[in-house]
Amino acid sequence: MTAYLPPGLPGFAHRSGRLAGESAFDVLAVVNRLRAEGRPIISFGIGEPDFPTPPNIVEAAKAALDAGMTRYGPSNGLPELREAIASDVSDTRGIAVDAEQVVVAPGTKPLIFYTIATLVNEGDEVLYPNPGFPTYESVTRWLGATPVPMPLTEASEFGCDRDALAAAMTPRTKLIIINSPNNPTGGVLAAVDLAFIAELAVQHNCWVLSDEIYSRLVFDGEFLSIASLPGMQDRTIIVDGFSKTFAMTGWRIGYGVMHPSLASAMARVETNVESCTATFTQVAAIEALRGPRDEPFRFAREFAARAEVVVNLLNGIPGIRCARPRGAFYAFPNVSGACKSLGFETADEFAHALLHEADVAVLPRSCFGARNTGETDEYFRLTFATSMEQIHEGIARIKAFVERGRQ
């Protein structure tokens, strides 16, 4: 990295080279540039609901601004919001939570960072899902700990590979990260998987970070948090937020629920990093939790309907097969056959060609971690957080591209 600095400057810290970016935002930048050039790009790239934030939430923020809610607030969040979160988490997870266990932050990502920074020492090991949200691995490596992948496989419907997980546990394992429903696969951990992970966490005396940002977007059955299992509430850090459920990605507001002593330590990190979360966005978040839920429920129903359409359309393309996602708003099709018929060695090459020749943006498997040992198939992720019209047109373009190449 220092090669790009002007001569004579002292250079970057060694750790800066260990921090990766997020490919979804890189692809978004290319998509925006191509659209500015007049290209009709359909993007299945970044995971952002296409719905507007519900009006009652927007009006709550406007009223807060008019009322002068533009000052500093407590580092751990406004008491009223923490109480609302505690009540909601108690109801949805079936555990007793009070406001002292809640920490509010400008997004869920900071809480992932703060959790790893607060709990993990250099040389400790952190288990994370792979393929998975890239921040887990990147931040772990940046902080000097060792990221250890937990393979998610198509054969297990992208659930838990218990043998691989058990084999990955060592005396240095300090933290297990789980994400259910999962980004990028749409997989959901079954109750028996969560029980197995909980048993390992207790046996090896390690923490669990449960990323539950898609907890309200489960298509089959009810969401189950590992924190609700016996002996797990004190050693689990739940992270969640408002971006996906309430279409509030740009508002940047998330929260963590944890043991009160850890919450106090995390609040000190916040004090040193960003002081506090914007107060008027917190007022909007209170309205999201306590106001009418008609719109968020509609969003969830629409995502479930889109999932069915996306899977059916993708499975109609030669060389592509797609398991039905059980939550979130992502499909993760296996495109190995299409790659072979088109002469592409990797999904990266396929995705590049789709963007520049078919005007469709997708994210290849490599955006979500390096291949697991023995992994040979090719995948890419499509988000169906876009309209049915765009879904039909975009997948039709993919199909036409594949069929042209096979002639």
matplotlib code that plots the C-alpha trace (Angstrom):
import matplotlib.pyplot as plt

x = [0.0, 2.9, 3.9, 1.0, 2.0, 4.1, 7.9, 9.0, 5.8, 6.1, 3.7, 0.7, 0.4, 0.9, -2.6, -4.1, -3.3, -5.3, -8.6, -10.6, -13.3, -16.9, -17.4, -21.1, -20.2, -17.5, -20.0, -22.5, -20.0, -19.5, -23.3, -23.8, -21.0, -22.5, -26.0, -24.6, -23.2, -26.7, -26.5, -29.8, -28.2, -30.4, -28.7, -29.0, -26.0, -26.2, -28.7, -30.9, -34.7, -36.3, -39.2, -39.2, -39.0, -42.5, -44.0, -44.7, -41.0, -40.0, -42.5, -41.2, -37.7, -39.0, -40.8, -37.7, -35.7, -38.3, -38.2, -34.4, -33.3, -29.9, -27.7, -25.4, -27.1, -25.8, -23.2, -25.2, -28.4, -31.4, -33.1, -36.5, -35.0, -33.1, -36.3, -38.2, -35.5, -35.4, -39.2, -39.1, -36.2, -37.9, -41.0, -39.4, -36.7, -38.5, -35.9, -35.9, -34.0, -33.7, -32.4, -29.0, -28.3, -28.8, -26.3, -27.3, -24.9, -24.9, -25.6, -25.0, -21.5, -20.0, -21.4, -19.7, -16.5, -16.9, -17.8, -14.7, -12.4, -13.8, -13.7, -10.9, -7.2, -4.4, -3.8, -7.4, -9.5, -12.9, -15.2, -17.3, -19.7, -18.3, -19.7, -20.7, -20.8, -17.2, -16.9, -16.6, -13.4, -12.0, -12.3, -11.1, -7.9, -7.5, -7.5, -4.8, -6.9, -7.2, -10.4, -11.5, -14.2, -17.2, -18.2, -21.8, -22.7, -25.4, -25.8, -26.9, -29.1, -26.4, -27.0, -24.5, -21.8, -21.5, -18.5, -16.6, -17.6, -16.6, -13.3, -12.6, -12.9, -9.6, -8.5, -7.9, -11.5, -12.8, -15.8, -18.3, -20.2, -23.5, -25.8, -29.3, -31.0, -27.7, -26.2, -25.4, -27.1, -30.6, -30.0, -31.5, -30.0, -32.3, -33.1, -30.9, -28.0, -28.4, -28.5, -25.3, -23.5, -24.7, -23.3, -19.9, -19.9, -20.6, -18.1, -15.3, -16.3, -16.5, -18.7, -21.3, -22.0, -25.5, -26.1, -29.9, -30.3, -32.7, -34.6, -37.9, -37.5, -37.9, -40.1, -40.8, -41.8, -40.7, -37.3, -35.2, -32.3, -29.5, -29.7, -33.0, -31.3, -30.4, -27.2, -26.7, -28.2, -25.2, -22.6, -24.5, -24.3, -27.3, -26.8, -29.7, -30.9, -33.5, -32.0, -33.6, -36.9, -37.9, -36.1, -33.8, -30.4, -29.3, -30.5, -27.5, -29.0, -28.5, -28.3, -26.7, -28.1, -25.6, -24.6, -24.8, -21.0, -20.2, -22.7, -20.9, -17.6, -19.1, -20.5, -17.0, -15.8, -18.6, -17.7, -14.2, -15.2, -18.3, -19.6, -23.2, -25.8, -27.7, -30.6, -33.3, -32.7, -33.1, -36.5, -37.4, -36.3, -38.6, -41.5, -40.4, -40.7, -43.8, -45.7, -47.9, -46.2, -48.4, -45.6, -42.8, -45.1, -45.9, -42.2, -41.7, -44.6, -43.3, -39.8, -41.2, -43.2, -40.2, -38.1, -40.5, -40.4, -36.6, -36.0, -38.4, -36.9, -33.3, -34.0, -35.4, -31.9, -29.7, -26.7, -28.1, -29.8, -31.0, -32.0, -35.0, -33.8, -35.5, -35.0, -33.4, -33.7, -30.9, -30.7, -27.4, -27.6, -25.0, -23.9, -21.2, -22.9, -23.5, -19.9, -18.7, -21.0, -20.0, -16.2, -15.8, -13.5, -15.1, -18.3, -16.2, -15.7, -19.4, -20.5, -18.1, -19.6, -23.1, -22.5, -20.6, -22.4, -25.9, -26.3, -27.0, -25.1, -24.6, -22.0, -19.8, -19.0, -15.6, -17.2, -18.2, -14.9, -12.3, -13.3, -13.5, -11.3, -12.6, -15.1, -15.2, -18.7, -19.3, -22.0, -23.2, -25.6, -28.7, -30.6, -34.4, -34.7, -35.9, -39.2, -40.9, -40.5, -36.8, -36.5, -38.3, -36.3, -33.0, -33.3, -34.6, -31.4, -29.3, -31.2, -30.8, -27.1, -26.6, -28.6, -26.8, -23.5, -24.7, -25.7]
y = [0.0, 2.4, 2.3, 4.6, 7.3, 10.3, 9.8, 10.8, 9.9, 7.4, 4.8, 3.0, 0.7, -3.0, -3.8, -1.5, -4.1, -6.7, -4.8, -5.7, -3.7, -4.8, -5.9, -5.0, -1.4, -1.7, -3.2, -0.5, 2.2, 0.5, 0.1, 3.8, 4.8, 2.7, 4.0, 7.6, 6.6, 5.6, 1.9, 0.2, -1.8, -4.1, -4.6, -7.7, -6.5, -4.6, -5.8, -2.8, -2.9, -1.1, 0.1, 3.7, 4.0, 3.9, 7.4, 7.3, 6.7, 9.6, 11.9, 10.9, 12.0, 15.3, 16.0, 15.2, 17.7, 20.3, 19.7, 20.3, 16.7, 17.6, 17.4, 14.7, 11.8, 9.0, 6.8, 3.6, 5.2, 7.1, 5.5, 5.4, 3.6, 1.1, 0.4, -0.1, -2.5, -4.4, -4.9, -6.0, -8.4, -9.9, -10.5, -11.8, -13.9, -15.2, -13.9, -11.3, -8.2, -4.8, -1.5, -1.9, -4.8, -2.7, -0.7, 1.5, 2.3, 4.0, 0.7, -2.9, -3.0, -1.0, -3.4, -6.3, -4.4, -3.4, -7.0, -8.5, -5.7, -6.0, -9.8, -11.1, -10.8, -11.2, -14.8, -15.9, -17.6, -16.5, -18.9, -17.3, -18.6, -19.0, -18.0, -15.1, -11.4, -10.2, -7.9, -10.9, -12.2, -8.8, -7.2, -10.3, -10.3, -6.6, -6.9, -9.5, -12.5, -15.6, -16.1, -19.7, -20.5, -22.6, -24.1, -23.6, -26.1, -26.5, -30.1, -29.0, -26.2, -23.8, -24.8, -26.0, -28.6, -30.0, -32.2, -29.3, -27.0, -29.4, -30.0, -26.3, -25.7, -25.4, -24.1, -20.7, -20.4, -17.2, -16.3, -18.1, -15.8, -17.0, -15.3, -16.7, -16.0, -15.9, -13.4, -14.5, -17.9, -17.3, -20.3, -20.6, -22.5, -25.2, -25.6, -28.7, -26.7, -23.9, -26.4, -28.0, -24.7, -23.7, -27.0, -26.3, -22.7, -23.9, -26.8, -24.6, -21.5, -19.1, -16.2, -16.3, -13.3, -13.8, -11.5, -11.4, -8.5, -10.6, -12.1, -10.7, -12.1, -15.8, -17.5, -20.8, -21.1, -18.8, -17.2, -18.8, -17.0, -19.0, -16.6, -18.2, -21.6, -22.8, -21.2, -19.0, -15.6, -14.4, -15.6, -14.4, -10.9, -10.3, -7.7, -6.4, -3.2, -1.3, -1.3, -4.4, -4.8, -1.2, -0.1, 2.3, 1.5, 5.1, 6.0, 4.0, 2.7, -0.7, -2.2, -5.0, -7.0, -8.5, -9.0, -5.7, -5.7, -6.2, -3.5, -1.1, -1.9, -1.5, 1.9, 3.0, 2.0, 4.1, 7.1, 6.9, 6.3, 8.2, 9.7, 8.7, 7.8, 10.7, 11.4, 12.1, 8.8, 7.1, 8.8, 7.4, 3.9, 4.2, 4.9, 1.9, -0.4, 1.1, 2.3, 0.5, -2.5, -2.7, -1.7, -3.9, -6.9, -6.0, -5.9, -9.3, -10.8, -9.3, -10.7, -14.2, -13.9, -12.7, -15.6, -18.1, -16.2, -15.9, -19.5, -20.7, -18.4, -19.3, -23.0, -22.5, -21.5, -24.2, -24.9, -23.1, -24.6, -22.7, -23.9, -22.0, -19.4, -19.8, -16.2, -12.8, -11.5, -13.3, -16.2, -18.1, -20.2, -22.8, -21.7, -24.3, -25.8, -22.4, -21.5, -24.7, -24.3, -20.7, -21.3, -19.4, -20.9, -19.0, -17.2, -14.0, -14.2, -15.0, -12.0, -9.7, -10.7, -10.4, -6.8, -5.6, -7.6, -8.2, -5.2, -7.3, -7.0, -9.9, -10.7, -13.8, -16.2, -14.7, -11.6, -13.6, -15.3, -17.6, -21.1, -23.7, -26.7, -29.0, -26.5, -26.6, -25.4, -21.8, -19.5, -16.0, -14.0, -12.2, -9.9, -9.8, -6.6, -5.1, -5.0, -8.0, -6.2, -5.9, -9.5, -10.8, -8.6, -9.2, -13.0, -13.0, -11.2, -13.8, -16.6, -15.1, -14.6, -18.2, -19.6, -17.4, -18.8, -22.4, -22.2]
z = [0.0, 0.7, -2.9, -3.7, -1.3, -2.3, -1.5, 1.9, 3.8, 6.7, 5.4, 6.8, 9.8, 8.9, 10.0, 7.3, 4.7, 6.6, 6.3, 3.2, 1.5, 0.7, -2.9, -2.9, -2.6, -5.3, -7.7, -6.8, -7.8, -11.2, -11.6, -10.9, -13.3, -16.1, -15.4, -15.6, -19.1, -20.1, -19.7, -18.5, -15.7, -13.6, -10.3, -8.1, -6.2, -3.0, -0.3, 0.1, 0.2, -2.7, -0.5, 1.0, 4.8, 6.2, 6.4, 10.2, 10.8, 8.5, 10.2, 13.7, 12.6, 11.2, 14.4, 16.4, 14.3, 14.7, 18.5, 18.6, 18.9, 17.4, 20.5, 21.9, 23.5, 25.8, 24.2, 24.7, 23.2, 24.4, 27.4, 25.6, 22.6, 24.7, 26.7, 23.4, 22.1, 25.4, 25.2, 21.6, 22.0, 25.1, 23.0, 19.8, 21.4, 24.5, 26.9, 29.7, 28.5, 30.2, 28.9, 30.7, 28.3, 25.2, 23.2, 20.3, 17.5, 14.0, 12.2, 13.0, 11.5, 14.3, 16.8, 15.0, 15.1, 18.8, 19.8, 18.2, 19.5, 23.1, 23.4, 21.2, 21.8, 19.2, 18.5, 19.5, 17.0, 15.6, 13.8, 11.1, 8.4, 5.0, 2.6, 4.8, 5.3, 4.6, 7.6, 10.0, 8.5, 7.6, 11.1, 12.8, 10.7, 11.1, 14.9, 14.8, 15.6, 13.4, 11.4, 11.0, 8.4, 9.2, 5.8, 4.6, 1.9, -0.6, 0.5, 3.9, 2.5, 3.8, 7.4, 9.9, 9.0, 12.5, 11.9, 10.4, 13.2, 15.9, 14.2, 14.0, 17.7, 19.6, 23.0, 21.2, 20.0, 21.7, 19.6, 17.2, 14.8, 13.4, 10.9, 10.5, 8.1, 6.3, 3.9, 1.1, 1.0, 2.5, 4.7, 8.2, 11.1, 12.3, 16.0, 16.2, 14.6, 17.2, 20.0, 18.7, 18.4, 21.9, 23.3, 21.8, 23.1, 26.6, 26.4, 25.1, 27.2, 24.3, 23.2, 20.4, 18.2, 16.7, 13.7, 13.6, 11.1, 9.0, 12.0, 10.8, 7.3, 7.8, 5.2, 7.0, 10.7, 13.5, 14.1, 16.9, 18.6, 20.1, 23.1, 24.1, 24.6, 28.1, 29.4, 26.3, 27.1, 29.1, 26.5, 23.4, 21.8, 19.6, 16.9, 15.0, 13.4, 11.4, 7.9, 6.4, 8.2, 8.1, 4.9, 6.9, 5.3, 5.1, 8.6, 10.1, 13.3, 14.9, 18.4, 20.4, 23.3, 25.7, 29.4, 31.2, 32.0, 28.3, 27.4, 29.7, 28.0, 24.5, 25.4, 26.4, 22.9, 21.4, 23.6, 22.1, 18.5, 17.6, 20.9, 20.2, 17.6, 16.0, 18.4, 15.8, 14.1, 17.5, 17.8, 14.4, 15.6, 18.6, 16.2, 14.1, 17.1, 18.8, 15.8, 13.3, 11.5, 8.4, 6.1, 7.5, 7.4, 3.8, 3.0, 4.5, 2.5, -0.7, -0.1, 0.4, -2.8, -4.7, -3.4, -5.1, -8.4, -8.4, -7.6, -10.3, -12.9, -12.1, -12.2, -15.7, -17.0, -18.4, -16.2, -13.1, -10.1, -7.1, -3.7, -2.2, 0.3, 3.7, 4.8, 4.1, 0.5, -1.3, -3.7, -4.1, -7.2, -8.3, -11.7, -12.3, -15.3, -16.9, -16.4, -18.0, -21.1, -21.5, -21.1, -17.8, -15.2, -12.4, -11.3, -11.3, -15.0, -15.5, -13.3, -15.2, -18.5, -17.3, -16.2, -19.2, -21.9, -20.5, -18.3, -15.2, -11.9, -9.5, -6.9, -7.4, -4.5, -4.0, -2.6, 0.5, 1.5, 0.0, -1.0, 1.7, 1.5, -1.1, -2.5, -6.3, -7.4, -8.6, -7.2, -7.3, -5.2, -6.4, -4.1, -4.7, -2.8, -6.1, -8.0, -9.6, -13.0, -12.5, -11.3, -14.4, -16.8, -15.1, -15.0, -18.6, -19.6, -17.7, -19.5, -22.9, -22.3, -21.3, -24.1, -26.7, -25.5, -25.7, -29.3]

ax = plt.figure().add_subplot(projection="3d")
ax.plot(x, y, z, "-o")
ax.set_aspect("equal")
plt.show()
